[in-house]
Amino acid sequence: MRSISAAALRSFFSVESDDSLIALFTFEPQESPAQSPIYIADNYTKRLTNNNPDLYGVDNTLVYGVTYKGQDYMFLPVQITLPNDDNSSAPKATLTIFDVTYLLTETIRSITGPVKVTIELVLRSLLDNNTTNMAVTPEVTFTGFYITNFTYNAQQVTADLQMIDYATEPFPAYRFIPAYFPGIF
């Protein structure tokens, strides 16, 4: 059972709140360890400095976001579609990231393998602009998600999130069919 702070509960249930939750997304490519993780926030608290060209693509780009535990998270609007209740397939959530700056699209084109996703929900009031907020603990953390499919166009990037379901994996990994083992048939 998750325990959520009283401040977060007040933020959830009040009609007008001075505080809100910011979703922080960490995308970690698993195939290429040389590729750095991608950090995205669905809201912002300040303008980020351009001291990390890998994060922003170019040095003169105006970028907003948050700093959480010493890491800059770039602000891009995100829409989350939760899985449906259909039991015929594994549950799948969808992230739609509105990337009109094309900063994320170029990075996604270079990803070749699975991408591990961590989602953390943090109260906006705890993300102070003057500290690195190392002591801040997220209200909720979602781990174990992987991106199974990326699609993108001029306005948005869509990613399908799934957990690995080992119960549906075939055992052994290959079946003896003519496509894999032509010499047997």
N, C-alpha and C positions, 0 to 999 in steps of 0.2 A: 504494500500500500504506500502510495506517495504522500508525503507531507508537504503541503504548500503553505508558504508564509501567510500571515494575516494580511500583510500589505498587498500581496497578490490576490487574495480572496476579495479584499475591498475593491481592488481594481476590476476584477471580474464582474462583481455584482452591483456596482454603483452605476447610476444612470450617467453621471458625468464624473470623470476621474482625472486627476492631475497626473496620474501615472498610467503606464501601459506596458505591455510585454513586447519585447523585441525578439524576434526569432533570428538566431545566428546559425548559419549553415556552413559546415566544413566539408568540402569535397576532397577526398584523398585518393588520387589515382594509385592503383595497386601494382600495375605492370611496370611502370617506369619510376623507380625511386628517385631519379634525378629531377623529376617534375615536382614542383612545389605544390602544396595544397592550395585550393581556391577557397577564399573566405568571403561570404556574402551575408549581409544583414538586410532585413526587410524594412528597416527604418533607419534614421540617422540622428546623431546628436551634435555633430560638428563637421567642419570641413577637414579632410585628411590632408596631411602634408605629402608632397610628392617625393618622398625619400626612398620609395620602393618602386622603381620602374617596372619590375616584374609583375607587381600587383595591378598597376594602372595602365600598362601598355606604353604610354608615352609620357614624357616629363611635364608637358604643359596642360594636361587634362585636369579639369575641375572635378574633383571627386569628393563626395560626402560619404559618411559612414559612422562607425563607432570603433572605439578601441576597447578591447576586452582581453584582459590578462596579457597585455603587452602586444597583442596582435591586432592589426587593422582589418576590419571587416568592411568591404565596399558595399554601399547602399545600392541595391537594385530592387525594384518592386517585385514581390513574389506572391503568387497565388497557389494555394495548396488545395488539391482535390483529394478528399479522403476516399478510401476504398469503399466499394459497394458491398452489400450483404449477400452477393451471389456466391454460393458454395461450389460452383462448378469449376472454379479455377482459383489459383492462389491470389490472395488479396494484393492489390496494386494501388499505390497512391501516385499522384501525378503532381510534379512541381512545374509551374510555369513561371519563368523568370523573364521579365520584360527588359530586354537588353537592346535598347535603341542606340547605345554607344558603340556596339560591336566589340567591346573589350573582352567579354566572356566568350563570344563566338569563336574568336581566333584561338583561344586556349582550348576550347572543346574539340576543335578540329585536330589537335595534336594528341588527344587521348586515344589510346589503342586498346586498353583493357578495362577491367571492372573498376568502378569508382565507389569507394566506401563513403557513406554519408553519415554525419553526426548533426543532429538538430538540438540546439539548446535554447530554452526560453528564459530570458533574463529581464528583470524589471528595469525600465528606462531610468528611474531615479538612482539606481545603483551604478549606472555607467557614467561616472563622473568624468568631466573633460580634463581635469588636472591630474588624475592619478592613473596608474596602470591597472587598478582594481583587481589585484591578484587574489584578494581575499573573498571576492564575490563568488557565491555559489549559484548556479542556475536553479531556477524554480523546477524545471523539468528537463531531463536529458533523454533523447531518443537515440539509441545506437543500434547497430546491426543491420542497417539498411544499405542496399547497394543499388546503383543506377544500372538498370538493365537495357535502357534504350534512350538515346538522345535524338531529338529532332529540332531543327531550328529554321527560322526564316528571317526576314528583314526586321521584324519587331520583337520576336520572342524566342526563347529557348525552352523546350519542353523536355523534362526528364521523368522517366518512369521509375518509381522506387519500389523495390521488393525486398523481402527478407529471403534468405536462402532456405528453401524448403527441401531438406534432404529426404523426406518421405516420398517425394515424387521423382527423385533421381533414379534412373535405371541402374540395376546391379546385375551383372557386371556392367561397366561403363559402355561397352560396345555389345551389340547383338550380332549374332551370326547371320548376316543377310548378304546377298550378293554384292551390294555396293561396297561393303567393308572387307569381305573375305571372298573374292571371286574364285579363288583356287579350290574352295571346298565344294562348290556347286558344279 
